[in-house]
Amino acid sequence: MNAPKAKKIEKFLEIHGDRRVDDYFWMNDRENPEVIKYLEDENAYCDFVMKDTEEFQKFLFDEMKARYKEDDESLPYFFNEYWYIVRYEKGKEYPIFSRKYQTLENGEEILLDVNILAEGEKFFEIGSVAVSPNNKLMSFSSDNLGRRIYTISFKNLETGEVFQDQILNTTGKAVWANDNEHVFYIRKDQNLRAFQVFMHKLGTDASQDVLVFHEEDETFDVNVFKTKSLEYIFISSSSTISDEMRFIPADNVLADWTIIQPRIDDLEYSVEHYEDEFYIITNTDEATNFKIVKTKVAHPGMENWVEVIPHRKETLLEGFEIFKDYLVIEERTEGLLYIKIIENQTGNSHYLEFSDPTYTAYIGLNLEFNTEKLRFGYTSLTKPSSTLEYNMKERTTKILKEQEVLGGKFSTENYISERIWAPSRDGKNQVPISLVYHKDTKKSADTPLLLYGYGSYGHTVDASFSNVRLSILDRGFIYAIAHIRGGEYLGREWYEDGKMLYKKNTFFDFIDAAKYLVSQNYTSEKHLYAMGGSAGGLLMGAVINFEPDLFNGIVAQVPFVDVVTTMLDETIPLTTGEFDEWGNPKKKKYYDYMKSYSPYDNIEAKNYPNMLITAGLHDSQVQYWEPAKWTAKLRELKTDSNMLLFKTDMSAGHGGASGRFESLKEDSLEYAFLLKLENKIDGK
């Protein structure tokens, strides 16, 4: 079977006196039968090339699935007289939301069985579930396409009746006012930007809903939430570099909205409430790594902000949690996360202790104010996720729930994790790398290594456990994460130095990390692989253009690769909100820089590594045509005989297949691809 060959229709794209030719622009039409046929032909070709791995993929799927407890349930949390639990039943793909009154010994009340709702659907996902303050009503939202456009529905929890009220085209979130009859929700515009907040009265037609706030600046998105105290409802309006928040009392939906602080370029802040004060985490006054201030609810403007936790150049403040007697801080120093406990009365403080060389720790779900108990989460590359309870007064810790790894083979002692530092080419920085491998795996030029990266939006990929990953660790792979610029692993400046006109630092950091791993004899170019998704897929595309011989194989998941064309088209979902991340190519300096690294625009007639590229037909974040065009152009120009495979999920979006275990089929394909390249598909 020959690889599909896409037809070419010449399309000229011209701006700033520069002309680009895009022969595959025609693929930007999901209603075109020729587009669907091309995607299906690529799927068939992928299946053909990977046919010798079919049984192995099934074996991997069964192996991965067997590690999960099928009849699992979440850790119960208590809120407003009820214990809430999300659980799964054996043989079913979707969660069941339930609660128990007052004690866990009482009978279960099923709020929502998603398995029933998902019957007959190719894709189904619940966005959110929210119970009214009087515990009698519930809102829930669902998406059956994968484009993250949710329909909000309402249910009477006393009678089981699902109301006729339905609100279409929302972000999925609904916030109840304290009167138990009004909810606030967010609509999306035609480009899928969250731009309007409406108020809906239960029992009325959605056409009568009141527009509460309209964000007219296309670079801003809106959100709505209730404070932990349940006393205020907030609307936040945010861009990449600026925030503006307004609030009303949750008891009075007709009150005028009060702005905390009007938006200012480069001023970021977020708010939580305690008694008569707001606590605010912000970067004001050049607090690059953020600080915490507080102010009276009656006078919230920044001229009244009083410093609580000062800015520290070496430490990034990531979040906080307020309790009656304690303030808990989530912070990051030299890449590692710490949880700090501060006593409100004395100011005395201490840290929780963690021992792994690289790990993830975070403040968990803490809904109560008047408590000495803090829930927090912990995981590392070798230790499954745990939820723990820490008594802030007694300074004692107990495990509430630990992720189970079934199958009988797993023991944390069988795996080793490290953190090493690779010198970057600028001579000033070092790139942190987290690694994990089986204790029997020897580092050598013959050892396969999978290097993962993302590096955008300030999102940090921390070292955490993966059930799925065991399937390659147990087959001799080393797994590594490159904590490259564009994320915030080493603080806010690490992010700023990997965006806009510094974006290439992201790609070069990844390349430098890969070369360092080779130089230190962890692996060699013949056994080195890379993986990244979305903006991490852009990373993959850029890296293979800069260093096509560095990797033996690449997995690019829903990759953002046609950067220039997408960022020039403001009708494409999410484009306008990205200008502060990538730059606006309508300005020549950004256009020129973007064009110099855009993967699609820089494909050349040369050898490329083996590649597996994935897409979702209904993807709202990265449109399917980007990886489709990229694949077609690579097929046209590449001069090697390496594998180039393109697989589109015809019923899913950016997050892949819905259901608890369906996504494991995607993991099985990706791992089979890597193991095929290592000639490891014969042995189980």
KAJOLIN-V858061 format. One record per pair of residues at least 4 apart in sequence whose ideal C-beta (glycine too) atoms are under 6 Angstrom apart, sorted by sequence separation. I is the first residue (numbers start at 0). J is the second residue. D is the distance in Angstrom with one decimal. If there is no record, write none. Layout:
BEGIN
I	J	D
I	J	D
END
This chain:
BEGIN
52	56	5.4
99	103	5.7
113	117	5.7
187	191	5.0
188	192	5.0
203	207	5.0
282	286	4.9
286	290	4.3
436	440	4.4
442	446	5.8
468	472	5.9
469	473	5.6
472	476	5.9
489	493	3.9
492	496	5.9
503	507	5.9
504	508	5.9
507	511	6.0
522	526	5.0
531	535	2.7
532	536	5.5
543	547	5.3
561	565	5.4
562	566	6.0
577	581	5.5
589	593	5.8
593	597	5.8
621	625	5.6
623	627	5.9
624	628	5.7
633	637	5.3
651	655	5.4
667	671	6.0
670	674	6.0
671	675	6.0
13	18	4.6
77	82	5.3
100	105	5.0
131	136	4.0
155	160	4.5
176	181	4.2
214	219	4.9
226	231	4.7
237	242	4.8
272	277	5.7
294	299	5.4
298	303	4.6
331	336	5.4
342	347	4.8
353	358	5.7
390	395	4.8
404	409	4.1
423	428	4.5
471	476	4.0
488	493	6.0
496	501	5.2
516	521	4.4
522	527	5.1
531	536	5.5
569	574	5.3
578	583	4.4
584	589	5.2
618	623	5.6
651	656	5.1
656	661	3.8
674	679	4.3
675	680	5.2
28	34	5.7
99	105	4.7
117	123	3.7
187	193	5.7
188	194	4.8
248	254	5.7
378	384	4.2
482	488	3.9
487	493	5.9
516	522	5.9
517	523	5.8
565	571	5.6
569	575	5.5
583	589	5.6
584	590	4.0
594	600	5.5
656	662	5.0
674	680	5.3
11	18	5.8
12	19	4.6
75	82	4.5
76	83	5.6
87	94	6.0
130	137	5.0
142	149	4.9
154	161	5.0
175	182	5.4
214	221	4.9
225	232	5.3
236	243	4.7
247	254	4.3
270	277	5.1
271	278	5.0
282	289	5.3
320	327	4.4
330	337	5.3
341	348	4.4
353	360	5.7
389	396	5.0
422	429	5.7
423	430	5.5
453	460	5.1
487	494	4.7
497	504	4.9
531	538	4.7
582	589	3.2
616	623	5.2
655	662	5.0
26	34	5.4
99	107	5.8
185	193	4.8
377	385	5.2
496	504	5.6
497	505	4.3
531	539	4.8
12	21	5.8
75	84	4.9
85	94	5.0
86	95	5.4
129	138	4.9
140	149	4.0
141	150	5.8
153	162	4.3
173	182	4.7
174	183	4.7
186	195	4.6
199	208	4.7
224	233	5.5
235	244	4.9
247	256	5.5
270	279	5.3
280	289	5.5
294	303	4.6
319	328	5.2
339	348	5.7
340	349	5.6
365	374	5.4
387	396	5.5
388	397	5.4
420	429	4.1
421	430	4.6
484	493	5.5
584	593	5.3
614	623	4.6
97	107	5.0
98	108	5.4
294	304	5.1
376	386	5.5
468	478	5.8
543	553	6.0
633	643	5.8
655	665	5.4
10	21	4.7
73	84	5.8
85	96	5.6
128	139	4.8
140	151	4.7
153	164	5.0
173	184	4.9
185	196	5.6
197	208	4.4
198	209	4.5
223	234	5.3
233	244	5.6
234	245	5.2
245	256	4.2
246	257	5.8
259	270	6.0
268	279	5.2
269	280	5.5
280	291	5.3
318	329	4.2
328	339	4.3
339	350	5.3
363	374	3.8
387	398	5.4
388	399	5.3
420	431	5.8
421	432	5.9
72	84	5.5
73	85	4.3
97	109	5.0
113	125	5.6
292	304	3.9
293	305	5.6
317	329	4.6
363	375	5.1
375	387	5.8
484	496	4.9
485	497	3.1
614	626	4.3
9	22	6.0
84	97	5.2
97	110	5.9
127	140	5.4
138	151	5.8
139	152	5.8
152	165	5.7
183	196	5.9
184	197	5.9
197	210	5.8
198	211	5.2
222	235	4.7
233	246	4.8
245	258	4.7
268	281	3.8
279	292	5.1
292	305	5.9
327	340	5.8
337	350	5.5
338	351	4.5
362	375	5.6
363	376	5.0
385	398	5.6
386	399	4.9
419	432	5.2
484	497	3.2
10	24	3.9
72	86	3.4
96	110	4.4
126	140	3.8
292	306	5.4
293	307	5.3
316	330	5.4
317	331	5.8
374	388	5.7
386	400	4.8
539	553	5.2
612	626	5.0
7	22	3.9
83	98	5.0
96	111	4.3
138	153	5.4
150	165	5.8
151	166	4.2
169	184	5.2
170	185	4.5
183	198	5.5
196	211	4.6
221	236	5.1
231	246	4.8
232	247	5.6
244	259	4.5
267	282	5.0
278	293	5.0
292	307	5.9
325	340	5.9
326	341	4.5
361	376	5.0
418	433	5.3
566	581	5.8
630	645	4.1
71	87	5.2
125	141	5.7
169	185	6.0
196	212	4.3
291	307	4.6
314	330	5.2
315	331	4.4
372	388	5.4
373	389	4.6
385	401	4.5
539	555	4.1
8	25	4.7
81	98	4.4
82	99	4.6
95	112	5.0
137	154	4.8
150	167	5.4
169	186	5.9
181	198	5.7
182	199	5.2
219	236	5.1
232	249	5.0
266	283	6.0
276	293	4.9
277	294	5.6
291	308	3.9
360	377	5.0
417	434	4.7
567	584	5.3
70	88	5.8
124	142	4.9
151	169	5.5
168	186	5.7
195	213	5.1
231	249	5.8
290	308	5.7
314	332	4.8
372	390	5.9
373	391	5.7
384	402	4.4
540	558	5.8
566	584	5.0
612	630	5.6
70	89	4.6
81	100	5.9
94	113	5.3
137	156	5.5
168	187	5.7
181	200	5.6
219	238	4.8
230	249	5.8
243	262	3.9
276	295	5.9
290	309	5.6
324	343	5.5
359	378	5.1
371	390	5.6
383	402	3.7
416	435	4.7
536	555	4.4
69	89	4.1
93	113	3.7
123	143	5.3
148	168	5.8
149	169	5.2
180	200	5.9
194	214	4.9
218	238	4.7
290	310	4.2
371	391	5.1
460	480	5.5
484	504	4.5
485	505	4.1
536	556	5.9
540	560	4.4
82	103	5.5
93	114	4.6
122	143	5.9
135	156	5.6
180	201	5.0
241	262	5.1
275	296	5.5
358	379	3.9
371	392	4.4
383	404	5.8
414	435	5.8
415	436	6.0
484	505	5.4
529	550	5.1
563	584	5.7
135	157	5.5
149	171	3.3
151	173	5.4
212	234	5.2
214	236	5.2
277	299	5.8
338	360	5.8
483	505	5.4
536	558	2.3
537	559	4.5
91	114	4.8
120	143	5.0
122	145	4.8
126	149	4.2
170	193	5.1
241	264	5.8
363	386	5.8
414	437	5.9
415	438	5.6
527	550	5.2
536	559	5.8
537	560	6.0
93	117	5.2
286	310	3.6
336	360	4.7
355	379	4.0
484	508	5.3
528	552	4.6
529	553	5.3
530	554	4.3
532	556	3.4
533	557	5.5
196	221	5.8
240	265	5.3
241	266	5.9
242	267	5.1
413	438	5.5
483	508	3.8
524	549	5.9
532	557	5.7
534	559	5.5
242	268	5.2
244	270	5.5
483	509	5.2
525	551	5.6
533	559	5.8
110	137	6.0
193	220	4.6
196	223	5.4
288	315	4.4
289	316	4.1
449	476	5.7
459	486	4.4
111	139	5.7
193	221	5.1
458	486	5.8
459	487	5.0
481	509	5.2
382	411	5.4
433	462	4.2
447	476	4.9
448	477	4.3
449	478	5.3
450	479	4.9
451	480	5.1
452	481	4.6
454	483	4.2
459	488	4.9
509	538	6.0
381	411	5.0
455	485	4.8
457	487	4.6
563	593	5.2
599	629	5.3
602	632	5.1
607	637	4.8
140	171	3.8
450	481	5.8
452	483	5.6
454	485	3.4
481	512	4.0
562	593	5.5
563	594	5.3
602	633	5.9
616	647	5.8
5	37	5.6
96	128	5.4
454	486	5.5
510	542	6.0
604	636	4.9
606	638	5.5
609	641	4.4
151	184	5.9
329	362	5.3
381	414	4.3
509	542	5.8
605	638	5.8
606	639	4.0
609	642	4.4
610	643	5.2
611	644	4.8
612	645	4.7
613	646	5.2
614	647	4.5
615	648	4.9
616	649	5.0
619	652	5.9
620	653	4.1
563	597	4.8
602	636	5.3
604	638	5.7
618	652	4.9
138	173	4.1
381	416	5.0
437	472	5.2
440	475	5.4
506	541	4.4
562	597	4.1
617	652	4.5
618	653	4.6
185	221	5.8
380	416	4.2
506	542	5.7
510	546	5.3
513	549	5.8
615	651	4.4
3	40	4.1
338	375	5.9
457	494	4.1
563	600	5.9
615	652	4.8
3	41	5.4
185	223	6.0
196	234	5.4
560	598	4.1
561	599	4.3
166	205	4.8
560	599	5.0
183	223	4.9
259	299	4.5
260	300	5.7
3	44	5.7
231	272	5.5
260	301	4.7
436	477	4.3
2	44	5.6
320	362	5.0
278	321	5.9
435	478	5.3
454	497	5.8
127	171	5.2
129	173	5.3
131	175	4.9
138	182	5.9
228	272	4.8
477	521	6.0
126	171	2.5
127	172	5.3
132	177	5.3
320	365	5.4
323	368	5.1
434	479	4.6
133	179	4.7
226	272	4.0
323	369	4.6
327	373	5.9
0	47	4.5
132	179	5.7
432	479	5.4
433	480	4.6
572	619	5.2
131	179	4.7
273	321	4.6
174	223	5.2
432	481	5.5
271	321	5.8
174	225	5.3
340	391	5.2
431	482	4.3
454	505	4.0
380	435	3.7
541	596	5.1
553	608	5.3
552	608	5.6
452	509	4.8
541	598	5.6
544	601	4.6
551	608	5.9
552	609	4.2
553	610	4.8
554	611	5.0
555	612	4.9
556	613	5.0
557	614	5.8
174	232	6.0
540	598	2.6
547	605	5.9
550	608	4.7
357	416	5.8
547	606	5.8
356	416	5.9
547	607	5.3
357	418	4.2
557	618	5.8
611	672	4.6
356	418	4.8
559	621	4.8
450	513	5.6
543	607	5.7
557	621	4.9
561	625	4.4
560	625	5.2
325	391	5.1
609	676	5.8
558	626	5.4
560	629	4.6
181	252	4.9
177	249	4.5
176	249	5.7
177	250	4.8
448	521	5.7
448	522	3.8
176	252	4.8
357	433	4.1
446	522	5.1
430	508	4.7
442	520	5.7
442	521	4.9
444	523	4.0
447	526	4.4
448	527	5.6
449	528	4.7
450	529	5.0
451	530	5.1
452	531	5.2
455	534	3.6
384	464	5.9
432	512	5.3
383	464	4.9
380	462	4.9
382	464	5.9
430	512	4.8
453	535	4.2
498	580	5.6
379	462	5.9
424	507	5.8
452	535	5.8
499	582	5.0
454	538	5.8
378	463	4.5
423	508	5.8
378	464	4.8
452	538	5.3
424	511	5.6
423	511	5.0
533	621	5.8
421	511	5.6
421	512	4.6
500	592	5.5
503	596	5.8
421	515	3.5
557	653	5.8
334	431	5.1
359	461	4.0
358	462	5.7
359	463	4.6
357	462	4.0
554	669	5.2
552	676	4.9
551	676	6.0
528	673	5.6
334	488	4.8
334	489	5.7
315	490	4.5
467	666	5.0
471	670	5.7
470	670	5.7
288	490	5.3
288	491	5.2
287	491	4.8
474	679	5.6
447	677	5.1
76	364	5.5
78	366	5.0
74	386	5.2
74	399	5.5
74	400	4.3
68	403	4.9
68	405	6.0
66	404	5.2
66	405	5.4
240	579	5.0
66	406	5.1
239	579	3.5
65	406	5.0
238	579	5.9
239	580	5.5
220	576	5.9
218	575	5.5
217	575	3.9
218	576	5.6
218	578	5.8
191	572	3.7
190	572	4.9
66	466	4.7
63	467	5.3
63	470	5.9
62	470	5.9
59	470	5.7
191	619	5.3
146	617	5.0
145	617	4.2
147	619	5.2
144	617	5.2
146	619	4.2
145	651	4.7
146	652	5.3
145	652	2.9
122	650	5.1
121	650	3.9
122	651	5.6
124	657	4.9
123	657	5.3
122	657	4.8
92	658	3.5
92	659	5.1
15	587	4.6
15	590	5.5
48	644	5.9
64	660	5.4
27	624	4.8
26	624	4.4
45	644	4.4
64	663	5.9
63	663	4.8
26	627	5.1
45	646	4.7
26	628	5.4
60	663	5.3
41	645	4.3
42	646	6.0
60	664	5.9
23	628	4.1
60	667	4.5
23	631	4.9
59	667	4.1
38	647	4.6
56	667	4.4
59	670	5.7
56	671	4.8
55	671	5.5
52	671	4.1
52	675	5.6
55	680	4.6
58	683	5.8
5	631	3.9
52	680	5.3
2	634	6.0
END
